[in-house]
Amino acid sequence: VQLQASGGGLVQPGGSLRLSCVASGIIFRLYTFRWYLQAPGKQRELVAGINSTGITNYADSVKGRFTISRDNAKNTVYLQMNSLKVEDTGVYYCYPGGSWGQGTLVTVSS
């Protein structure tokens, strides 16, 4: 599986970003995808997940602020992040299992 995550950047607290992850080498529609955050000096933690039928789950820390979605026609999974906080800073990885890819860096700072 090959994963290309993008959409990260520098944003002020309260701002928004949309992350994208394009996957290839798999039958995309069959897979559950998860977004993970690796904050500086911390272990990677689960942020959100979406299964093959579109059922979603979220970490308590992002409920009401983040939305995960998928477009099977484009082999892409998204993470819409609103009301960003400083503690959302880190590298975000999408993960269908097996391969982590490079991730995309999000920095929330004033």
N, C-alpha and C positions, 0 to 999 in steps of 0.2 A: 504494500500500500504506500502511496505517496501523498503527502499532505502539504498544502501550501496555505499557511495562515497569513492574513494581512488585516490592515485597518487600524493597527495600533498607532500611538503617537502621544504627544504631550497635550494635556487638557487641564483646564482649571477645575477646581472642586465645583460640583454642581453641573458640570458639562456632560456631554454625551459623545459616545463613539459607537460605531458598529463594526464588529469584527466579522471577517469572513474566513471560511476554510474550505478550500476546494480539495476534494479527495479523488484519487484515481487508482486504478488497479484493483478495485473491489466492486462488487455489485452494491452500489451506494444505498439503494432503497431498502436493503435488508438489514442494515447496520444501525445499532444504537450509537449515537455520538455524544460525547461529553466534552465540555470545556473545563479545563483546570487552570488554576492560577498558582504560579510559583512566585511568591513575594520574596523580596530580598531577605536572605538569611533564614527563610522558612521552608518547610516541606511543601511539596506540591499538594494542593487541595482542590477538591471537586467544587465547581461553581454551579454548573447546570448540566442537565442531560436531556436528550430527546430520543425516544425509541422509534422503531420503524413505522409505528402507527401514529406518531405525532404526540404521544403522551410525554409530558415534560415534568422535570423535577428541578428544584433549586435549593442551594444552600440557604439557610436562614438569613445569612448576612446580605444576600442580594435579592431576596423576595420583594416583589413590588418595584424593583429598580431595573432588573435585567430581564430580557426575554430571549429565549433560545428558539430558533426556528430552522426549518430546512426547506430546500428546493431540490427535490429529487431529479428534476429535469436538468438542473445545472450542476448536479453533484456537489452541492454547496450547503454548508451549515453556517448559520449566522448567530451572533450574540449581540443584541442591541443592549447597550449599557447606558442608562440614564442616571441622573443625580449622582454622578461619580464622586467618590470620597478618596481621600489620600490613601486610605488603607486598601483601595482597589489596585494600587500600583503593583506592577510585576509583569512577568511574562505569561501570556495566555497561550495555552496549547489546546488544540482540538485532538480528540483521541477516540478512535473507533475500536481500539484494541490492537496490540501487536507493534505499532509504530507510533512514536510521539511527534515526529516532525520538528521543525525549528521553532515554532511559536512566534508570537508577535508581542512586542513590548508596549505596555501601557504605562504612562507616567501621569499621575494626577498630582498637580502641584500649582501653587499660586506664585 
